């Protein structure tokens, strides 16, 4: 049985040596001399509440709307990429605009070719039936 005067078995975060802390805080590794405060095996309720609050603050920060200045910079960057020959259309007229297909775009044409002509099939020998 383990003697309680030895304390708790610890693992050094620096050299990964196993040792007993002799009930001292901070624990000092006898191999490398590293001093550290060991974390509790089971987190306390306070630690759990702080972790949950930090996580919720992180999510809230990610969901915040971007700054107006940042959005304006993004719009300017996109506007700079628009070719010169593209006509500007007012927002209320945008529903009436029709876009003509680009002639160089690859479109699949309707093809009424039967699948049997596209995918060759092996002839079935009536003598060799599957069992």
FIMIFI-459354 format. One record per residue: residue number from 1; residue in three letters; x, z, y of N, C-alpha, C in turn. Coordinates in nm, 2 decimals. Layout:
BEGIN
{NUM 'ALA' {X Z Y} {X Z Y} {X Z Y}}
...
END
This chain:
BEGIN
{1 'UNK' {0.08 0.00 -0.12} {0.00 0.00 0.00} {0.09 0.00 0.12}}
{2 'UNK' {0.04 -0.06 0.23} {0.12 -0.08 0.35} {0.11 0.05 0.43}}
{3 'UNK' {0.23 0.10 0.48} {0.23 0.22 0.56} {0.18 0.19 0.70}}
{4 'UNK' {0.09 0.27 0.75} {0.02 0.25 0.88} {0.12 0.27 1.00}}
{5 'UNK' {0.23 0.34 0.97} {0.33 0.35 1.08} {0.41 0.23 1.11}}
{6 'UNK' {0.40 0.13 1.02} {0.46 0.00 1.04} {0.38 -0.09 1.14}}
{7 'UNK' {0.26 -0.06 1.16} {0.18 -0.13 1.25} {0.11 -0.25 1.19}}
{8 'UNK' {0.09 -0.36 1.26} {0.03 -0.48 1.22} {0.13 -0.59 1.19}}
{9 'UNK' {0.11 -0.67 1.09} {0.20 -0.78 1.06} {0.17 -0.89 1.16}}
{10 'UNK' {0.28 -0.93 1.23} {0.27 -1.03 1.33} {0.35 -1.16 1.30}}
{11 'UNK' {0.32 -1.27 1.37} {0.40 -1.39 1.36} {0.45 -1.43 1.50}}
{12 'UNK' {0.58 -1.44 1.51} {0.65 -1.47 1.63} {0.61 -1.61 1.68}}
{13 'UNK' {0.56 -1.62 1.81} {0.53 -1.75 1.85} {0.65 -1.84 1.88}}
{14 'UNK' {0.77 -1.78 1.90} {0.89 -1.86 1.93} {0.96 -1.91 1.80}}
{15 'UNK' {0.99 -1.82 1.71} {1.06 -1.86 1.59} {0.98 -1.86 1.46}}
{16 'UNK' {0.86 -1.82 1.47} {0.76 -1.81 1.35} {0.81 -1.72 1.24}}
{17 'UNK' {0.88 -1.61 1.28} {0.92 -1.51 1.18} {0.81 -1.41 1.17}}
{18 'UNK' {0.79 -1.36 1.05} {0.69 -1.26 1.02} {0.75 -1.12 1.03}}
{19 'UNK' {0.69 -1.03 1.10} {0.74 -0.89 1.11} {0.63 -0.80 1.14}}
{20 'UNK' {0.65 -0.67 1.13} {0.55 -0.56 1.17} {0.59 -0.52 1.31}}
{21 'UNK' {0.48 -0.50 1.39} {0.50 -0.46 1.53} {0.53 -0.32 1.56}}
{22 'UNK' {0.53 -0.23 1.46} {0.56 -0.09 1.47} {0.47 -0.02 1.58}}
{23 'UNK' {0.35 -0.07 1.59} {0.25 -0.03 1.68} {0.29 -0.03 1.83}}
{24 'UNK' {0.38 -0.12 1.86} {0.43 -0.13 2.00} {0.36 -0.25 2.07}}
{25 'UNK' {0.34 -0.23 2.20} {0.28 -0.34 2.28} {0.36 -0.35 2.41}}
{26 'UNK' {0.42 -0.46 2.44} {0.42 -0.59 2.38} {0.51 -0.59 2.25}}
{27 'UNK' {0.47 -0.67 2.16} {0.54 -0.68 2.03} {0.67 -0.76 2.06}}
{28 'UNK' {0.78 -0.71 1.99} {0.91 -0.77 2.01} {0.96 -0.82 1.88}}
{29 'UNK' {0.99 -0.95 1.87} {1.04 -1.01 1.74} {1.18 -0.96 1.72}}
{30 'UNK' {1.21 -0.90 1.60} {1.34 -0.85 1.56} {1.44 -0.97 1.54}}
{31 'UNK' {1.39 -1.09 1.51} {1.48 -1.20 1.48} {1.54 -1.27 1.61}}
{32 'UNK' {1.44 -1.30 1.70} {1.49 -1.37 1.82} {1.47 -1.29 1.95}}
{33 'UNK' {1.41 -1.18 1.95} {1.40 -1.09 2.06} {1.28 -1.13 2.16}}
{34 'UNK' {1.20 -1.22 2.12} {1.08 -1.27 2.20} {0.98 -1.16 2.21}}
{35 'UNK' {0.94 -1.13 2.34} {0.84 -1.03 2.36} {0.71 -1.10 2.39}}
{36 'UNK' {0.60 -1.06 2.33} {0.47 -1.12 2.35} {0.36 -1.02 2.33}}
{37 'UNK' {0.24 -1.04 2.39} {0.13 -0.96 2.37} {0.04 -1.04 2.27}}
{38 'UNK' {0.02 -0.98 2.15} {-0.06 -1.05 2.05} {-0.20 -1.06 2.09}}
{39 'UNK' {-0.26 -1.18 2.06} {-0.40 -1.19 2.08} {-0.48 -1.12 1.97}}
{40 'UNK' {-0.60 -1.07 2.01} {-0.68 -1.00 1.91} {-0.73 -1.10 1.80}}
{41 'UNK' {-0.74 -1.04 1.68} {-0.79 -1.13 1.57} {-0.93 -1.18 1.60}}
{42 'UNK' {-1.01 -1.10 1.64} {-1.15 -1.14 1.68} {-1.16 -1.13 1.83}}
{43 'UNK' {-1.20 -1.24 1.89} {-1.21 -1.23 2.04} {-1.33 -1.14 2.08}}
{44 'UNK' {-1.31 -1.07 2.19} {-1.41 -0.98 2.24} {-1.52 -1.06 2.30}}
{45 'UNK' {-1.63 -0.99 2.33} {-1.75 -1.05 2.39} {-1.71 -1.10 2.53}}
{46 'UNK' {-1.63 -1.03 2.60} {-1.58 -1.07 2.73} {-1.51 -1.20 2.72}}
{47 'UNK' {-1.42 -1.22 2.62} {-1.34 -1.34 2.61} {-1.44 -1.46 2.58}}
{48 'UNK' {-1.54 -1.43 2.49} {-1.63 -1.54 2.46} {-1.71 -1.58 2.58}}
{49 'UNK' {-1.75 -1.48 2.66} {-1.83 -1.51 2.78} {-1.75 -1.59 2.88}}
{50 'UNK' {-1.62 -1.55 2.90} {-1.53 -1.63 2.99} {-1.51 -1.77 2.94}}
{51 'UNK' {-1.49 -1.79 2.81} {-1.47 -1.92 2.76} {-1.59 -2.01 2.78}}
{52 'UNK' {-1.71 -1.95 2.76} {-1.84 -2.02 2.78} {-1.86 -2.06 2.92}}
{53 'UNK' {-1.82 -1.97 3.01} {-1.84 -2.00 3.16} {-1.74 -2.11 3.20}}
{54 'UNK' {-1.62 -2.10 3.15} {-1.52 -2.20 3.18} {-1.56 -2.34 3.13}}
{55 'UNK' {-1.62 -2.34 3.01} {-1.67 -2.47 2.96} {-1.78 -2.53 3.04}}
{56 'UNK' {-1.87 -2.44 3.08} {-1.99 -2.49 3.16} {-1.94 -2.54 3.30}}
{57 'UNK' {-1.84 -2.47 3.36} {-1.79 -2.52 3.48} {-1.72 -2.65 3.47}}
{58 'UNK' {-1.65 -2.67 3.36} {-1.59 -2.80 3.33} {-1.69 -2.91 3.32}}
{59 'UNK' {-1.80 -2.89 3.25} {-1.90 -2.99 3.23} {-1.97 -3.01 3.37}}
{60 'UNK' {-1.99 -2.91 3.44} {-2.06 -2.93 3.58} {-1.97 -3.01 3.67}}
{61 'UNK' {-1.84 -2.99 3.66} {-1.75 -3.06 3.75} {-1.74 -3.21 3.71}}
{62 'UNK' {-1.76 -3.24 3.58} {-1.76 -3.38 3.53} {-1.89 -3.45 3.57}}
{63 'UNK' {-2.00 -3.37 3.58} {-2.12 -3.43 3.61} {-2.15 -3.45 3.76}}
{64 'UNK' {-2.06 -3.40 3.85} {-2.08 -3.41 3.99} {-2.07 -3.55 4.03}}
{65 'UNK' {-2.15 -3.59 4.14} {-2.15 -3.73 4.19} {-2.01 -3.75 4.25}}
{66 'UNK' {-1.96 -3.88 4.25} {-1.84 -3.91 4.31} {-1.85 -3.90 4.46}}
{67 'UNK' {-1.74 -3.88 4.53} {-1.74 -3.88 4.67} {-1.79 -4.01 4.73}}
{68 'UNK' {-1.85 -4.01 4.85} {-1.90 -4.13 4.91} {-1.78 -4.22 4.94}}
{69 'UNK' {-1.67 -4.16 4.99} {-1.55 -4.25 5.02} {-1.50 -4.32 4.90}}
{70 'UNK' {-1.50 -4.25 4.78} {-1.45 -4.31 4.66} {-1.54 -4.42 4.62}}
{71 'UNK' {-1.67 -4.41 4.63} {-1.77 -4.51 4.60} {-1.75 -4.63 4.69}}
{72 'UNK' {-1.73 -4.61 4.82} {-1.70 -4.72 4.91} {-1.58 -4.79 4.88}}
{73 'UNK' {-1.47 -4.72 4.84} {-1.35 -4.79 4.80} {-1.37 -4.88 4.67}}
{74 'UNK' {-1.45 -4.83 4.58} {-1.48 -4.90 4.46} {-1.56 -5.03 4.49}}
{75 'UNK' {-1.66 -5.02 4.58} {-1.73 -5.14 4.62} {-1.64 -5.24 4.69}}
{76 'UNK' {-1.55 -5.20 4.77} {-1.46 -5.29 4.84} {-1.37 -5.36 4.74}}
{77 'UNK' {-1.32 -5.28 4.63} {-1.24 -5.34 4.53} {-1.32 -5.45 4.45}}
{78 'UNK' {-1.44 -5.42 4.42} {-1.52 -5.52 4.35} {-1.55 -5.64 4.44}}
{79 'UNK' {-1.58 -5.62 4.56} {-1.61 -5.73 4.66} {-1.49 -5.82 4.67}}
{80 'UNK' {-1.37 -5.76 4.67} {-1.25 -5.84 4.68} {-1.23 -5.93 4.56}}
{81 'UNK' {-1.28 -5.90 4.45} {-1.27 -5.98 4.33} {-1.37 -6.10 4.32}}
{82 'UNK' {-1.47 -6.10 4.40} {-1.57 -6.20 4.40} {-1.52 -6.33 4.45}}
{83 'UNK' {-1.54 -6.44 4.38} {-1.49 -6.57 4.43} {-1.55 -6.61 4.56}}
{84 'UNK' {-1.48 -6.69 4.64} {-1.53 -6.73 4.77} {-1.66 -6.82 4.76}}
{85 'UNK' {-1.67 -6.90 4.66} {-1.79 -6.99 4.65} {-1.92 -6.92 4.61}}
{86 'UNK' {-1.92 -6.79 4.59} {-2.04 -6.72 4.55} {-2.12 -6.69 4.67}}
{87 'UNK' {-2.24 -6.73 4.68} {-2.33 -6.71 4.80} {-2.38 -6.57 4.79}}
{88 'UNK' {-2.39 -6.51 4.91} {-2.44 -6.37 4.92} {-2.59 -6.38 4.93}}
{89 'UNK' {-2.66 -6.29 4.85} {-2.81 -6.29 4.85} {-2.85 -6.15 4.89}}
{90 'UNK' {-2.95 -6.15 4.97} {-3.01 -6.02 5.01} {-3.07 -5.95 4.90}}
{91 'UNK' {-3.07 -5.82 4.90} {-3.12 -5.74 4.78} {-3.27 -5.77 4.75}}
{92 'UNK' {-3.35 -5.79 4.85} {-3.49 -5.82 4.83} {-3.51 -5.96 4.78}}
{93 'UNK' {-3.42 -6.05 4.80} {-3.43 -6.19 4.75} {-3.37 -6.20 4.61}}
{94 'UNK' {-3.30 -6.10 4.56} {-3.22 -6.11 4.44} {-3.31 -6.14 4.32}}
{95 'UNK' {-3.44 -6.10 4.32} {-3.53 -6.12 4.20} {-3.56 -6.27 4.19}}
{96 'UNK' {-3.55 -6.35 4.30} {-3.59 -6.49 4.30} {-3.47 -6.58 4.26}}
{97 'UNK' {-3.35 -6.52 4.25} {-3.23 -6.60 4.22} {-3.23 -6.64 4.07}}
{98 'UNK' {-3.20 -6.77 4.05} {-3.18 -6.81 3.91} {-3.03 -6.85 3.89}}
{99 'UNK' {-2.98 -6.81 3.78} {-2.84 -6.84 3.75} {-2.84 -6.96 3.65}}
{100 'UNK' {-2.76 -7.06 3.69} {-2.75 -7.18 3.60} {-2.64 -7.15 3.50}}
{101 'UNK' {-2.65 -7.19 3.38} {-2.55 -7.17 3.28} {-2.42 -7.24 3.31}}
{102 'UNK' {-2.31 -7.18 3.28} {-2.18 -7.25 3.30} {-2.16 -7.35 3.19}}
{103 'UNK' {-2.12 -7.47 3.23} {-2.10 -7.58 3.13} {-1.99 -7.55 3.04}}
{104 'UNK' {-1.89 -7.47 3.08} {-1.77 -7.45 3.00} {-1.80 -7.34 2.90}}
{105 'UNK' {-1.91 -7.26 2.91} {-1.93 -7.15 2.82} {-1.97 -7.20 2.68}}
{106 'UNK' {-1.93 -7.13 2.59} {-1.96 -7.17 2.45} {-2.09 -7.12 2.40}}
{107 'UNK' {-2.19 -7.21 2.38} {-2.32 -7.17 2.33} {-2.34 -7.22 2.19}}
{108 'UNK' {-2.40 -7.14 2.11} {-2.43 -7.19 1.97} {-2.56 -7.27 1.98}}
{109 'UNK' {-2.55 -7.39 1.92} {-2.66 -7.48 1.92} {-2.75 -7.45 1.80}}
{110 'UNK' {-2.88 -7.48 1.81} {-2.97 -7.46 1.70} {-2.93 -7.56 1.59}}
{111 'UNK' {-2.91 -7.51 1.47} {-2.87 -7.60 1.36} {-2.96 -7.58 1.25}}
{112 'UNK' {-3.02 -7.68 1.20} {-3.12 -7.67 1.09} {-3.06 -7.70 0.95}}
{113 'UNK' {-2.92 -7.69 0.95} {-2.86 -7.72 0.82} {-2.89 -7.61 0.72}}
{114 'UNK' {-2.93 -7.64 0.60} {-2.96 -7.54 0.50} {-2.83 -7.46 0.46}}
{115 'UNK' {-2.85 -7.33 0.43} {-2.74 -7.25 0.39} {-2.66 -7.30 0.27}}
{116 'UNK' {-2.73 -7.36 0.18} {-2.66 -7.41 0.06} {-2.55 -7.51 0.10}}
{117 'UNK' {-2.57 -7.59 0.21} {-2.47 -7.69 0.24} {-2.35 -7.62 0.32}}
{118 'UNK' {-2.38 -7.51 0.38} {-2.27 -7.44 0.45} {-2.19 -7.36 0.36}}
{119 'UNK' {-2.25 -7.28 0.27} {-2.19 -7.19 0.17} {-2.20 -7.26 0.03}}
{120 'UNK' {-2.08 -7.30 -0.02} {-2.09 -7.37 -0.15} {-2.12 -7.26 -0.26}}
{121 'UNK' {-2.20 -7.30 -0.35} {-2.23 -7.21 -0.47} {-2.18 -7.27 -0.59}}
{122 'UNK' {-2.14 -7.19 -0.68} {-2.09 -7.23 -0.81} {-2.20 -7.27 -0.90}}
{123 'UNK' {-2.19 -7.38 -0.98} {-2.30 -7.41 -1.07} {-2.32 -7.31 -1.18}}
{124 'UNK' {-2.44 -7.28 -1.21} {-2.47 -7.18 -1.31} {-2.48 -7.25 -1.45}}
{125 'UNK' {-2.41 -7.20 -1.54} {-2.41 -7.25 -1.68} {-2.52 -7.17 -1.76}}
{126 'UNK' {-2.62 -7.24 -1.81} {-2.73 -7.17 -1.88} {-2.68 -7.09 -2.00}}
{127 'UNK' {-2.57 -7.14 -2.06} {-2.52 -7.07 -2.18} {-2.45 -6.94 -2.15}}
{128 'UNK' {-2.40 -6.92 -2.03} {-2.33 -6.80 -1.98} {-2.42 -6.71 -1.90}}
{129 'UNK' {-2.52 -6.65 -1.96} {-2.60 -6.56 -1.88} {-2.55 -6.42 -1.88}}
{130 'UNK' {-2.58 -6.35 -1.77} {-2.53 -6.21 -1.76} {-2.62 -6.13 -1.85}}
{131 'UNK' {-2.55 -6.02 -1.91} {-2.62 -5.94 -2.00} {-2.67 -5.82 -1.93}}
END
